[in-house]
Amino acid sequence: MSGRAAGEQVTIADVARHAGVAASTVSYVLSGKRAISATTRSRVLASVRALGYHPNAGARALASRKANVIALVLPLRTGMQVPVVMRFATAVVTTARRYDHDVLLVTADEGPSGLHRIAGSALVDGVLLMDVELEDSRVPLLRELSLPGVLIGHPADSTGLACVDLDFRRAGELCVEHLAGAGHRRIALLGAPAAVYDRGTGFAHRTRRGVLAAAGRLGVEAVTRPCEENPAAVRRDLTALLADHPDITGLVVQNESAVEPVLSTLPTLGRRVPQDVSVVAVCPDELAEPSALTCVPVPAEEVGRQAVTLLMRRLRDEPVPEVTLLEPRLTVRDTSR
C-alpha cells in the first residue's frame, strides 16, 4: 500500500498521505498542541495503527525541547536507610511513567556541583532532591537555575521552592501524646545515626523537636539519643540508655534498622514490652506490621507520588505551594499501652 521496502521505518509523511492530511496535522494530533476535529483525529489515529507508526523518541524530544526524563538526586550517605529510600524511589519511577517520563537516578554525593552538572546536561526536564538538610547547600543553586525542581523534605527556608514531606515534627508530637496519654512520664527518643543529625538532615531534627516540644507541653521528661544502625550498636546504645535512665517506660524509635534489635533486646534487660516499656516508632508501616508495632507510618509511596505530581505541575508553569506537609497518623498496635 505504501510501497515501502521491508524493514523501512514509517514516517510522519507516510501517515499524512495515508490519512489524506498535512504532515503538520498528524504532528498536532500526536502532540495534542492544537485542537483537531474528532473526525480528522480518528482518521489520523487509524492510519497510525494501520501503518504501525511509532514516533521516534529523540525526534519528539528535539521537537518539544523536552527530554521526558526527570532526575532523582539521591546521594547515598552514611546513616541512610536504603530499603526505605528505595520505597520513595520506586514511587517516583512508577508515577513518572504515568506522565510518560523516565527517571535518571543520581546517587553521587556531589552537592551543588552535581546539581549544576545535571542542569547543564540538557538530559532532564526537572529534578527531585532527596535527603534534604535544614541548611542544604544545593538550595541556593536550585533557586538560581531555570531547571524546575521539587524537594522531598524541606530546608529551614523554603521560600521560592516546592517541597513535600511528612510533617515529622507533628509525627514526634503524636508519639509523645500517645505515651503521655497512657500515663508515661519518662520517655526517650532513640533517633537516627549521629551522622544524620551532624549533617543537619531535616526529618531527624524535626522529629526530635516535636518529641521535645510535646514532652515539655505535657510535663513529660524526655531524653534523646542518636542510635547507630548495626544490631550490636543498637543493643549497646539501648543498654547504656536504660542504665543511665532506669525509670524510662516509653521509647520512641526513629531508626528503621534499630526497630527489631530494640524489641529483641528489651526482654534481655528485664523489660517486657509493653508491660514495662512501651515502644512507638516512626517508620514504614510494612516494617511495623510483622512485630505488631505501634507506629507513625512514613508514607514513602504517597510522598513520592506527590513529589512527581508537583514537578509535572512546575514543568507546565503551574503554581505550586512552597511546602506540602502530609498529616501523620498513629497506628496503635501491641507494643504500647
N, C-alpha and C positions, 0 to 999 in steps of 0.2 A: 504494500500500500504506500509506504513512504519511499520505497526504492533504496533504503539504506543498506549498506553492506552488513553482514552478520558481525556482531560484536561492536559495531559503531555506536557511540553514545547518542541518545536522543537529545536534541537541543530545544531551547525555548522557541526557536523559529519553527521547528517541526511541529510543536504543539499548536502554535499560532496558525500555521497552514491547515492543519487537521481540523481545527475548530472554526476556521474562517474568520479570524480576528487578527488584530495587530499584535505584534510581539509585546508591546507595552501593556496591552490589556491583559495578557497572560501574566505578566510581571505583577500588575496590580492585584489580580485575583490571588496570586500566590503570597504576596506580601501583605495584603489587606490594607495597603496605604491609601487606596481610593475606593469609594463606593462604586460597585459594579452591579448592574441589574441581575436579578436572580436567574433569569433565563441564560444570559451570557455566562454567568459564573458556572452554572450547571454544565453548559456546553464545554467550557474550558476544562473543568474538572473531569468530565467524561473523556476528553482527549488525553488528559494527563494519565488517566488509568489505562486507556486503550493502548497508548504508546509505551507505557512503563517509564514515564519521565521521572527522574529524581534530581532535584536541584542540587548543584554542586555546593558543598558547604563553604568552600573557600570563596566561590563567586558570591554566595549570599553575604558572607562577611564583608567582602570588598564593597558590594553594592550598598550595604546598610551601614558600613563603617563600624560594625559590631562583630565581636568575636564569638558571642554566645557562650562565653566562658566567664566564670567568676572565680576569684582566688579565695581560698580559706587559709588564712595565715595562722598556723597552729604550732608555735615554737615548742619543741619537746624539751622541757626543762626539768630540773630536779624537783621532786615533790608532786609532779603532775600524776593524776590517776588516769593512766592511758585507757583502760576499759571504759571509764566514764566519759572521757574526752571523745572516744570513738562513737559513743551514742550521739553526741552533738554532731559529729562529722557525718554520720550516716543520715541523720535527719536533714542536714544541709544538702547532701548529694541527692537524696530522694526528692526533696522539694524542688531543687534546682531543675531536675529533669522534667517536672511538671510545667516548668516555664521554658522548656527547650534549651536549657543551659547545662553545660558540663562544669565540673569543679576541678580547679588546679589546687592541689594540696601542697602548701609550703610549710615545711617543718623546721627549717633552719632558724636559729635564734639570731637574726641579723639586725633586729631593731629598725630604726628609721632607714638605714641604708637598704635593707631588704625591701621595705615598702617602696622606696624610691625606685629600686630596680624593677619591681613589678609594674609600677605605674609607667615607667619608660619603655617597657617591652611591647606595649600595644597587644599583648596576648590576652588580656582580660578586660571585661567591661566594668567590673566593680570588684570590691574586696570586702571580705568579712574578717575581722580581727578577733582572736580569742586570747585567753589568759591576760586580760586587761588589768593593768596596775592603776592604783589611785593617781600616781603621777607618771603616766605612761609616756615614754619618750617618743612613741610613734604618733601621738595625738596631734602635736603642733604641725607635723608634716601633713597628716591626713587633712587638716583644715585648709592647708595651702594647695593641695593637689586638686586637679579637676576630676580625678578618679572618684566616683561615688563609693562610699563605704558605710558599713554598719559594724558596730562593736557588739560582741557577745560578752557582756559585762559593761561597766561604766566607770570612767575615771572620776576624780573628785570634781572636776569642772567639765560638764558635758555640753557647754554652750556650743551651738552650731554643729553638733554631732547627731547621730542616730544610734541609740543604744537599746539593747534589750537584755533582760536578765530576770532571774528570780529575785524577789525582794528578800535578800539574805539577812538584812537587819531584822526584818519582821519575822523571818524564819527563826532566828535566835531568840527573839522575844517569845514566840509561840512555845518553844521548848521549855523556857523558864516558867511561863504562865501555867503550862500543864503540870510541871513538877511542883510548883508552889501551890497550885490548886489541890494537889494530892497531899499536901502537908509537909513537903520537904523544905527545910530551912537552910541546909548547907549543900551546895552543889558545885560541880566542876565542869569546865569545858575542856575536853581533850580535842585539840584542834588539828589543823593541817601541819605538815612538817615545818620546821623552823625556816627553811629556805623560802617557803611560800610567803610567810609573814615578812621576812627580811627584804624581799623584793617588792613588797607593798601590793600584793595581789588583792584586788578589791573584795572578792567574795569572802575571803577568810577574815579580813579586817572588819567587814560589815557584820558578819555573823557574831564575831566577838563583841562588837559594840552593842549589838542587840541583846546578847546574853547579859552583859554588864548593866545596860540601861534598865532592862526588865527586872533584874535582881535588885538593883537599887530602888526601883519604884515599889517593889513588892516586899521589901525588907528581908530579902534572902541573901545569905553570904555566898559569894561566888568566887572561885579562883579559876584562872585559865592557864592552860599549858599547851605548847606545841607538842605534837606526837609524831615520831618518825614512822616510816612505812613498814619495815620488816617486823615479823611477829615477835622476835626476841626483843627488839627495841620497844615495842608496844607493851610487852609484859614488864620490862624494866621500868618504863615511864609510869605505868599504872601502879605498880608496886610502890614506887617512890611517892607517887601522889597520895596514896592511901596511908602510907607510913607518916607522911607529913601532916595529913588531914584525915585522921581516922574517923571523924564524925560525919564525913560526906555520905549522903544517902541518895544522891541523884547525880547521874552523869549525862552530859550532852556530848556526843561524839560527832565531829565533822572531819572524818578521815576514813574513806571507804576501806582502805587496807587495814584499819585498826578494828573494824567492827567485830569480825569473828574472833580475833585474839582477845579483845576486851571481854566478850561473852564467855569465852572458854577459860580465861584467867581468873575472873572474879570468884568462881567457886573454889579454886585452889587457894585463894586468900581468905577463905571462910566467909565469903559474901555471896549469899544466894540472890538470884535475880528472879522476880522483883522484890522478894520478901525483905532483903537487907539493902539492896541498891537497885534503884530504877534506872533504866538505860533508855535514852532517846537519841536518835541520830538524825542528822541532815544528810541524806544520801538518796540514790535512786531507789524507787520502790521495789525494783526487781532484786536488789540486794537485801532489802529488809524482809521481804515476804518469807523466804525459807526459814528464817530464825524467829518469825512472828515478832519482829522488832518494831516498836513504836517509832515512827519517823515523820519528818517533814520531807516529802519526796522532792528530789531535784528533777524537774520536768525537762530533761535534755531534749527530748523529741519536740516538745512544743516550743522551746526556746529556739531550736534550730529552724523550725518551720517559720516562726515569726521573723527571725533574722533575714531569711531569704526573701520573704514577702516584703519586708521593709526595703531591702536592697532593690527589688524589682520596681517598687514604687519610686525610689530615688532615680533609677535608670529612666523612668518615664517623666522625670522632673515633677513628680507629685510631692506635695508637702507631707512630711512625716514628723511625729513627735520626737523631741530630743531624747527622752528616756521612756521606755516602756517596761514597767516592772510587773511581773506576774505575781499574783497574790498567792502566798504559800498556804498550805493546809496541813493540818496534823492528822495522821492516821494512827489511832491508838490500838496497840496490839498487846501482847502478853508480857513485854519486858518492863512495863511501868505500871505503877499504881500508887 
